C-alpha cells in the first residue's frame, strides 16, 4: 500500500527537514487517523 510506504518513509527519517516534509507529515497524520478507525494494524504506526 503506497500510503503506508509514504508514512513509513517519514518515520524512518525520524525528523522533519523542510517544509515539504512537514506537509507530508500533516497529511500522513490525517490519513493515519482515518485508517486507524478502519484497521487496527495502523494504530501502531
N, C-alpha and C positions, 0 to 999 in steps of 0.2 A: 504494500500500500504506500503510495507516494506521500501521503500526509504524514504517516508515522516516520518515514525516512527523513523528511524535512525536519521534523521535530527532533528526532534522534541526532541528526547532524548538528543542530543548535546546542543540544545538551552536551555532546562530545567536546565541542569547543570550550564550553564552560564559562564564557564571558561574552559580553556584547562589545564589539569593537567599533561599530559605527552606527549611523542612523538606520541603514538598511537592515542590519542585524536586529536592531531594536523593533523595527516594524514587523519583521518576520517573527520575532518572539511574541509580540502582541497578538498577531494572527494565530500563532500556534497555541497560545493560551486560550483564545476563544474556541478554537477547534477542539482542544482537549476537554474543555468544559462540556461541550456538546457531546463529544464522543464518549465521555465517561458516564453519561447518563444512559447511553445505549449499550456500552460494552465495558464490563468491569475490568478488563485487562488494561485499559488505558488509564485507569486511576493511578496505577503505579508510576506511570510516566510523568 
